[in-house]
């Protein structure tokens, strides 16, 4: 069974993210093992990188996202409201 960054856990769609701060521009870079890699230009100070990741995900998914794990870590988990796995996979460019 292939493990993807998008998973239903406890009845909620969650996205597992690996963040790379200090990039020249913010972007969703694609799969990174069982996570999705997101590059951000914001430094990891005062929650700025977290907010940039959330904004990138909101724009790509056209949905509400909420950081639920990893406030001070590169590994983060976001809850996604109002999406199913198929549409979120397509919007994030994870389907092949």
N, C-alpha and C positions, 0 to 999 in steps of 0.2 A: 504494500500500500504506500503510495506516494504521500509524503507529508508536505503540505503547502503552508504558506504564511497565513492564509485565511482558515479559521476553524470555528465551529460552533462549540462553545464551552459554557456550561451552565446555562444553556438556553439563549446565549447571546453570541452574535458574530464578533469575533475578535481577530485583529490583524497584528501579527508579530513582526516587529520592525528592528532593524539594525541601523543606527544612526552614525553618520560620518560627518562631524562638524568641520568647519574651516574650508569648505569647498568654495570655488570661485562663484558658483551660483547654486541655488537650491533646485533639486530635481529628484524624482523617483528613479533610481538607477536600475532596478530590476531585482530578480531573485538573488538571495544570498543564503544558500542552504535551505533551512526550514523557515527563513524569515525573508522580508523584503528589505533591500538596502535603500536608504534615503539619505542623500547628501544635502547638507544645509550650509549656508554661508554664515549664519549666526554663530557666535561663540556659545559654549555651554555654560553661560552665566545668567543668573536670575531668571531662568526658565525661557530665555529667548530662543534657544535651539528647539526646545519642546514645542513652543508656539509655532515656529516656522514649519516643523514637521506636521503639526496638526493642520495648518493652513494648506500645505501641499496636498495632504490627504483629502481635506474637505473639497478642494478644487477638483481633484481627480475623480473622487467618488460621488460628488454632488450629494453629500450626506453629512449628517452630524457625526463627529468623531469625538471621543473622550479618552484622554490618557488615563489608564487605570493601573499601570505598573511600569516602574522604571523611571521615576522622576529624575533620578541622578545617575542614570546608567545609559550606556549606548544601546542596550537591549530594552525595548519598550513594548508594551502591549496597549493597543487602542481598541475600544469598543466602537462598533459601527452601527448606527441606527438606521433602520429603513432600507436595508440592502439584503439581498440574498447572495449566496456564495457565487453563483453563476455570473450575475451582473457585476459584482465587485471584482471578480477575477478578470472579466473582460475589460473593465474600466482601468484596472491597474496594469494591464498588458501582460498578465500572467498565463493566459491561455495560449496554447501553441497550435 
